Amino acid sequence: MPSEDPRNMQPGNPRQWRAEVAAELGFDSFSELTEKSGIYPGNMSRISRGINSLTDENAHKLVEAVLNRNYQKGWTYLESAIQVADNFNYLRGYCGYLEGRDIKRIEDTDVERWHCNYLKALEAAHSNVDKQLEIIRFSSDTKVSLENILEFLEEWNMKHDFYYLDRVKKKFKQSTSIVIPKIRRGMEENLYTEIKTIFTEIRHVAHLCEEFEIVEEMSEWLISTHSSSKDSITEIKAKITLAWVLTSNGQRQNLYKAQGLVKQLWPVVTAHGFLNNFPHGDMDAIAILCELRLRLAIRLYEREMRPLTDKKFEKLMFDSRVIVEKIKSFESLEPRLKIRFELPLHYQSGIYFYRKERYEEAINEFNHVAHYANLIGWGRIEQAAYSWLATASYKIGERDSCLEYLKKIDKKHLPKTPKRLCIRDKLYLEIKK
């Protein structure tokens, strides 16, 4: 952060210093910081100038916004609070100096109080989760139980895996012994509307927690019952999810069945006007389908020795990119989701080049993935990219580069995926030989 002494600052427009503070806190602009915090812009302007005091309520909004933006970098609530205090003292001091006013500083005691309030709220939230699960456990009405499950899933924002992934997975795993039997009961009682809504929220986090069986069960059930409901959108989401599970679950992997589903779906989703009528909030399913076409071609080449030429792979990549670009054109999607939907194509391209022993090209792709995964806070994929980078570097004899990438796998903000840590340890052993 720049010097905190306003007397050392060059005269200029306060907007310049707001932009600088926003950048220090991880935002593209002060307007974005204001928007993400949910503080009324006029009030935010007066807070930044030191005219209005920073109340505990608004301080919490600011700290939460900063924490959300920087969580994957390893920032805690306390670290985010310290950064907010330091940067706003800097900004308020500068504005006060220009306007000839004395400004009340944000003190360490204020930061300590914010943190204490946060810990109390967190404890209450944990208690609330336990209460939610107890309500679900003891409810005799399956429909009411499913409504409570949906509320639980939505509250913890389990649909995507940005921010708080470890926390969300922990909460989901804590709930599985209660939630999964209720979902199965809902399928037995044919509660289609409730099950399909829960499926939309649960399919991703359940997959990440390796609860493949329930994801597969729900997908199969929705596919088999969609004809009576005439719900083609849910059928498509269920088939894509099932295909993904069939390429991920080692014990029940079925690449040919997955490929059959993908071939069946591709003409449907690429039909003229289809994407305009597909729910924008579920575009991740279409992005997964685009990745699946590449993933399946590579895996069938690896495991079944199915031929895969550069020409064929380039055609698959081109067609998938066309659809992803159409998805990215929808203004309603968050910018980070647009990046997320494109990155898997680079990831699969990197794997293809690696399998073809074109290691330099693979390194270029995985560097791209690592950079942008870090940018949007997709720690799981960032760690995977570093793992591939380390392996590819080792293959071309770049041992120093390999070691640097191995160290990055251990960055504290990245999830500690057992598979990646195993690869890391094997490479360390190879290098030491």
Secondary structure as GFF3:
##gff-version 3
##sequence-region A 1 433
A	DSSP	three_ten_helix	6	8	.	.	.	ID=ss1
A	DSSP	alpha_helix	14	24	.	.	.	ID=ss2
A	DSSP	alpha_helix	30	37	.	.	.	ID=ss3
A	DSSP	alpha_helix	41	49	.	.	.	ID=ss4
A	DSSP	alpha_helix	56	70	.	.	.	ID=ss5
A	DSSP	three_ten_helix	71	73	.	.	.	ID=ss6
A	DSSP	alpha_helix	77	99	.	.	.	ID=ss7
A	DSSP	alpha_helix	108	138	.	.	.	ID=ss8
A	DSSP	alpha_helix	142	155	.	.	.	ID=ss9
A	DSSP	alpha_helix	165	188	.	.	.	ID=ss10
A	DSSP	alpha_helix	192	208	.	.	.	ID=ss11
A	DSSP	alpha_helix	212	229	.	.	.	ID=ss12
A	DSSP	alpha_helix	232	248	.	.	.	ID=ss13
A	DSSP	three_ten_helix	250	252	.	.	.	ID=ss14
A	DSSP	alpha_helix	255	269	.	.	.	ID=ss15
A	DSSP	alpha_helix	274	277	.	.	.	ID=ss16
A	DSSP	three_ten_helix	280	282	.	.	.	ID=ss17
A	DSSP	alpha_helix	283	304	.	.	.	ID=ss18
A	DSSP	alpha_helix	310	328	.	.	.	ID=ss19
A	DSSP	alpha_helix	335	355	.	.	.	ID=ss20
A	DSSP	alpha_helix	359	376	.	.	.	ID=ss21
A	DSSP	alpha_helix	379	395	.	.	.	ID=ss22
A	DSSP	alpha_helix	399	409	.	.	.	ID=ss23
A	DSSP	alpha_helix	418	432	.	.	.	ID=ss24
###
